[in-house]
Amino acid sequence: MKNFLVLIADIEGSKKIQEEEREKLQQNLQDLLETLNEENKNLISPYTITLGDEFQAVFKKADGFFVDVLKILATMHPVSVRFSLGIGSIATPINKEQAIGMDGPAFHESREGIQQLKKNGFLFSFRIEGVDDPQLRIINNSMQLVSQEMRKWNKRRLLIFQMLKEGYNYKEIARELEISEVSFYKNKEAGALDIIDALSDNIAQIINEKLG
């Protein structure tokens, strides 16, 4: 049976956010998800807000996923978002209009990942149907370290990393974000952006191999 990549994500501490601010955040998120649905060609079931603080989607490939993550984190900053990825089969027909009404091991893995993230405080979880091997554990351990690093980032660093992953050069990024080239390089080095960039690319490649 074909494997799919299921994302379930939720906003951390949303119940503690004041109602007016929560409504603004949810509207910003909705607007961004609509944009991502148009941009990401690997979505087969679009980003859909399923609860006030939770959203999900289904992908055929992981290409572009980390760019989406950075756009979401930058848009929601300083509020954090947890991302749980489940790889596996889907037992129901794919809903190409909304990411609702579907079920199967990929959703079960992603849901279990969200529950774990709520307990351990990290931002990312990767789970694969029927797999618990060293490679998967290395991915999760690596992204746990990245989670700790990213929690220290301000919005500017998130935007710098996002644009780097989109292929912009340092001059374009400095001009777009209205920062000096010195500031760009300080952010790049302090955040170990080159290392995290390579790591995310390698993880996306492994995910694609698991998807077949």
TAFENBEL-V260824 format. One record per pair of residues at least 4 apart in sequence whose C-alpha atoms are under 7 Angstrom apart, sorted by the first residue. I is the first residue (numbers start at 1). J is the second residue. D is the distance in whole Angstrom. If there is no record, write none. Layout:
i=I j=J d=D
i=I j=J d=D
This chain:
i=1 j=89 d=6
i=2 j=89 d=6
i=3 j=87 d=6
i=3 j=88 d=5
i=3 j=89 d=5
i=3 j=211 d=5
i=4 j=58 d=7
i=4 j=59 d=6
i=4 j=60 d=6
i=4 j=87 d=6
i=4 j=88 d=6
i=4 j=89 d=6
i=4 j=106 d=7
i=4 j=211 d=6
i=5 j=58 d=6
i=5 j=59 d=5
i=5 j=60 d=6
i=5 j=85 d=7
i=5 j=86 d=6
i=5 j=87 d=5
i=5 j=88 d=7
i=5 j=106 d=7
i=6 j=57 d=6
i=6 j=58 d=5
i=6 j=59 d=6
i=6 j=85 d=6
i=6 j=86 d=5
i=6 j=87 d=6
i=6 j=106 d=6
i=6 j=107 d=6
i=6 j=110 d=6
i=7 j=56 d=5
i=7 j=57 d=5
i=7 j=58 d=6
i=7 j=83 d=7
i=7 j=84 d=6
i=7 j=85 d=5
i=7 j=86 d=6
i=7 j=110 d=6
i=8 j=55 d=6
i=8 j=56 d=4
i=8 j=57 d=7
i=8 j=83 d=6
i=8 j=84 d=5
i=8 j=85 d=7
i=8 j=110 d=6
i=8 j=111 d=7
i=9 j=54 d=6
i=9 j=55 d=5
i=9 j=56 d=6
i=9 j=81 d=7
i=9 j=82 d=5
i=9 j=83 d=4
i=9 j=84 d=6
i=10 j=53 d=5
i=10 j=54 d=4
i=10 j=55 d=6
i=10 j=81 d=6
i=10 j=82 d=5
i=10 j=83 d=7
i=11 j=53 d=5
i=11 j=54 d=6
i=11 j=80 d=6
i=11 j=81 d=4
i=11 j=82 d=6
i=12 j=79 d=7
i=12 j=80 d=6
i=12 j=81 d=6
i=12 j=82 d=7
i=14 j=53 d=6
i=17 j=21 d=7
i=17 j=22 d=6
i=18 j=22 d=6
i=19 j=23 d=6
i=20 j=24 d=6
i=21 j=25 d=6
i=22 j=26 d=6
i=23 j=27 d=6
i=24 j=28 d=6
i=25 j=29 d=6
i=25 j=76 d=7
i=26 j=30 d=6
i=27 j=31 d=6
i=28 j=32 d=6
i=29 j=33 d=6
i=30 j=34 d=6
i=31 j=35 d=7
i=32 j=36 d=6
i=33 j=37 d=6
i=33 j=47 d=6
i=34 j=38 d=7
i=35 j=39 d=6
i=36 j=40 d=6
i=36 j=68 d=7
i=37 j=46 d=6
i=37 j=47 d=6
i=40 j=64 d=7
i=42 j=59 d=5
i=42 j=60 d=5
i=42 j=61 d=6
i=43 j=58 d=6
i=43 j=59 d=4
i=43 j=60 d=6
i=44 j=58 d=6
i=44 j=59 d=5
i=44 j=60 d=6
i=44 j=96 d=6
i=45 j=57 d=6
i=45 j=58 d=5
i=45 j=59 d=7
i=45 j=94 d=7
i=45 j=95 d=6
i=45 j=96 d=5
i=45 j=97 d=6
i=45 j=98 d=6
i=45 j=99 d=5
i=46 j=57 d=5
i=46 j=58 d=7
i=46 j=96 d=7
i=46 j=97 d=7
i=46 j=98 d=6
i=46 j=99 d=6
i=47 j=55 d=7
i=47 j=56 d=5
i=47 j=57 d=5
i=47 j=99 d=7
i=48 j=55 d=5
i=48 j=56 d=5
i=48 j=57 d=6
i=48 j=98 d=6
i=48 j=99 d=6
i=49 j=54 d=6
i=49 j=55 d=4
i=49 j=56 d=7
i=50 j=54 d=6
i=50 j=55 d=5
i=51 j=55 d=7
i=56 j=99 d=6
i=57 j=99 d=5
i=58 j=99 d=7
i=61 j=208 d=6
i=62 j=204 d=5
i=62 j=207 d=6
i=62 j=208 d=6
i=63 j=204 d=6
i=64 j=68 d=6
i=65 j=69 d=6
i=66 j=70 d=6
i=66 j=200 d=7
i=67 j=71 d=6
i=67 j=162 d=6
i=67 j=165 d=6
i=68 j=72 d=6
i=69 j=73 d=6
i=70 j=74 d=6
i=70 j=158 d=6
i=70 j=162 d=6
i=71 j=75 d=6
i=71 j=162 d=7
i=72 j=76 d=6
i=73 j=77 d=6
i=73 j=80 d=7
i=73 j=81 d=7
i=74 j=155 d=5
i=74 j=158 d=6
i=74 j=159 d=6
i=76 j=80 d=7
i=77 j=155 d=6
i=81 j=123 d=7
i=82 j=123 d=4
i=82 j=124 d=6
i=83 j=123 d=6
i=83 j=124 d=5
i=83 j=125 d=6
i=84 j=110 d=5
i=84 j=113 d=5
i=84 j=114 d=6
i=84 j=124 d=6
i=84 j=125 d=5
i=84 j=126 d=6
i=85 j=110 d=5
i=85 j=125 d=6
i=85 j=126 d=5
i=85 j=127 d=6
i=86 j=106 d=5
i=86 j=107 d=6
i=86 j=109 d=5
i=86 j=110 d=4
i=86 j=126 d=6
i=86 j=127 d=5
i=86 j=128 d=6
i=87 j=106 d=5
i=87 j=127 d=6
i=87 j=128 d=5
i=87 j=129 d=6
i=88 j=105 d=6
i=88 j=106 d=4
i=88 j=128 d=6
i=88 j=129 d=5
i=89 j=104 d=6
i=89 j=105 d=6
i=89 j=106 d=5
i=90 j=103 d=6
i=90 j=104 d=4
i=90 j=105 d=6
i=90 j=106 d=6
i=91 j=103 d=6
i=91 j=104 d=5
i=92 j=102 d=5
i=92 j=103 d=6
i=92 j=104 d=7
i=93 j=102 d=7
i=94 j=102 d=7
i=95 j=99 d=6
i=95 j=100 d=7
i=103 j=107 d=6
i=104 j=108 d=6
i=105 j=109 d=6
i=105 j=129 d=6
i=106 j=110 d=6
i=106 j=129 d=7
i=107 j=111 d=6
i=108 j=112 d=6
i=109 j=113 d=6
i=109 j=127 d=6
i=109 j=128 d=7
i=109 j=129 d=7
i=110 j=114 d=6
i=110 j=127 d=7
i=111 j=115 d=7
i=112 j=116 d=6
i=113 j=117 d=6
i=113 j=125 d=6
i=113 j=127 d=7
i=114 j=118 d=6
i=115 j=119 d=7
i=116 j=120 d=6
i=117 j=121 d=5
i=117 j=122 d=6
i=117 j=123 d=7
i=117 j=125 d=7
i=122 j=144 d=6
i=122 j=147 d=6
i=123 j=147 d=5
i=124 j=143 d=6
i=124 j=144 d=7
i=125 j=140 d=6
i=126 j=140 d=6
i=132 j=136 d=6
i=133 j=137 d=6
i=134 j=138 d=6
i=135 j=139 d=6
i=136 j=140 d=6
i=137 j=141 d=6
i=138 j=142 d=6
i=139 j=143 d=6
i=139 j=203 d=7
i=140 j=144 d=6
i=141 j=145 d=6
i=142 j=146 d=6
i=143 j=147 d=6
i=144 j=148 d=6
i=145 j=149 d=6
i=146 j=150 d=6
i=147 j=151 d=6
i=153 j=157 d=6
i=153 j=158 d=7
i=154 j=158 d=7
i=155 j=159 d=6
i=156 j=160 d=6
i=157 j=161 d=6
i=157 j=187 d=6
i=158 j=162 d=6
i=159 j=163 d=6
i=160 j=164 d=6
i=160 j=173 d=7
i=161 j=165 d=6
i=161 j=193 d=7
i=162 j=166 d=6
i=163 j=167 d=6
i=163 j=168 d=6
i=163 j=173 d=7
i=164 j=168 d=5
i=164 j=169 d=7
i=165 j=197 d=7
i=168 j=172 d=6
i=168 j=173 d=6
i=169 j=173 d=6
i=170 j=174 d=6
i=170 j=181 d=7
i=170 j=184 d=7
i=171 j=175 d=6
i=171 j=181 d=7
i=172 j=176 d=6
i=173 j=177 d=6
i=174 j=178 d=6
i=174 j=179 d=5
i=174 j=180 d=6
i=174 j=181 d=6
i=174 j=184 d=6
i=175 j=179 d=7
i=179 j=183 d=6
i=179 j=184 d=7
i=180 j=184 d=6
i=181 j=185 d=6
i=182 j=186 d=6
i=183 j=187 d=6
i=184 j=188 d=6
i=185 j=189 d=6
i=186 j=190 d=6
i=187 j=191 d=6
i=188 j=192 d=6
i=188 j=193 d=5
i=189 j=193 d=7
i=192 j=196 d=6
i=193 j=197 d=6
i=194 j=198 d=6
i=195 j=199 d=6
i=196 j=200 d=6
i=197 j=201 d=6
i=198 j=202 d=6
i=199 j=203 d=6
i=200 j=204 d=6
i=201 j=205 d=6
i=202 j=206 d=6
i=203 j=207 d=6
i=204 j=208 d=6
i=205 j=209 d=6
i=206 j=210 d=6
i=207 j=211 d=6
i=208 j=212 d=6
